[in-house]
Amino acid sequence: MKKEILIGFAVGLISASFGLIIAIQIFGKSDDWGEVIRQSISEGFLTKLMSIGALLNLGAFFLFLKKNQDLRARGVLIATLLVFIITMVIKFFN
């Protein structure tokens, strides 16, 4: 039971990371990821990139629900909530 939630959590974090990379590639003004992240921190739109990146979790969540893997879907939801909390902390402390 806990193993299935951890698998979903890992899938959620990985898909959010890939989504962030895709958002950086699409909306970034440079090819250097480090430069785009530094620039987004200074201009205050890193949280927007993180939110766009977390949209990939939506697909993983519904895929797990369609396959009747509710515990993995719960893990993806927990990962999405973690990304949300991190995004809010960055937004309010920057």
C-alpha positions as CSV (number, residue, x, y, z in Angstrom):
1,M,0.0,0.0,0.0
2,K,2.7,2.5,1.0
3,K,4.8,1.4,-1.9
4,E,2.1,2.3,-4.4
5,I,1.7,5.8,-2.9
6,L,5.5,6.3,-3.0
7,I,5.5,5.3,-6.7
8,G,2.8,7.8,-7.4
9,F,4.7,10.4,-5.4
10,A,7.9,9.8,-7.4
11,V,6.0,9.9,-10.7
12,G,4.4,13.2,-9.6
13,L,7.8,14.8,-8.7
14,I,9.4,13.5,-11.9
15,S,6.5,14.8,-14.1
16,A,6.6,18.2,-12.4
17,S,10.3,18.4,-13.0
18,F,9.9,17.5,-16.7
19,G,7.1,20.0,-16.9
20,L,9.3,22.7,-15.4
21,I,12.1,21.9,-17.9
22,I,9.5,22.1,-20.8
23,A,8.2,25.4,-19.4
24,I,11.8,26.8,-19.2
25,Q,12.4,25.7,-22.8
26,I,9.2,27.3,-24.1
27,F,9.1,30.5,-22.1
28,G,12.8,31.1,-21.3
29,K,14.8,33.7,-23.1
30,S,18.0,31.8,-23.1
31,D,19.2,28.2,-23.8
32,D,21.0,28.0,-20.5
33,W,18.7,26.6,-17.8
34,G,20.6,28.1,-15.0
35,E,20.5,31.6,-16.6
36,V,16.7,31.3,-17.1
37,I,16.2,30.2,-13.5
38,R,18.3,33.1,-12.2
39,Q,16.5,35.5,-14.4
40,S,13.1,34.1,-13.4
41,I,14.0,34.5,-9.7
42,S,15.1,38.1,-10.2
43,E,12.0,39.0,-12.3
44,G,9.6,37.0,-10.0
45,F,8.1,34.5,-12.5
46,L,9.7,31.3,-11.2
47,T,6.5,30.4,-9.4
48,K,4.6,30.7,-12.7
49,L,7.0,28.3,-14.4
50,M,6.7,25.9,-11.5
51,S,2.9,26.0,-11.8
52,I,2.9,25.4,-15.5
53,G,5.3,22.5,-15.0
54,A,3.0,20.9,-12.5
55,L,0.3,20.6,-15.1
56,L,1.9,17.4,-16.3
57,N,0.8,15.9,-13.0
58,L,-2.8,16.2,-14.2
59,G,-2.2,13.7,-17.0
60,A,-0.4,11.3,-14.6
61,F,-3.2,11.6,-12.1
62,F,-6.0,10.8,-14.5
63,L,-3.9,8.0,-16.2
64,F,-3.6,6.3,-12.8
65,L,-7.3,6.8,-12.1
66,K,-8.2,5.3,-15.5
67,K,-6.1,2.2,-14.7
68,N,-7.8,1.9,-11.3
69,Q,-4.6,2.6,-9.5
70,D,-6.1,4.9,-6.8
71,L,-3.1,4.7,-4.4
72,R,-0.7,5.9,-7.1
73,A,-3.1,8.7,-8.1
74,R,-3.1,9.7,-4.4
75,G,0.7,9.8,-4.5
76,V,0.6,12.1,-7.5
77,L,-1.8,14.3,-5.7
78,I,0.5,14.5,-2.6
79,A,3.4,15.4,-4.9
80,T,1.3,18.1,-6.5
81,L,0.4,19.5,-3.1
82,L,4.1,19.5,-2.2
83,V,4.9,21.5,-5.4
84,F,2.1,23.9,-4.4
85,I,3.5,24.4,-0.9
86,I,7.0,25.0,-2.3
87,T,5.6,27.5,-4.9
88,M,3.8,29.4,-2.2
89,V,6.8,29.5,0.1
90,I,9.0,30.9,-2.8
91,K,6.3,33.4,-3.8
92,F,5.8,34.8,-0.3
93,F,9.5,34.9,0.8
94,N,10.9,36.4,-2.4
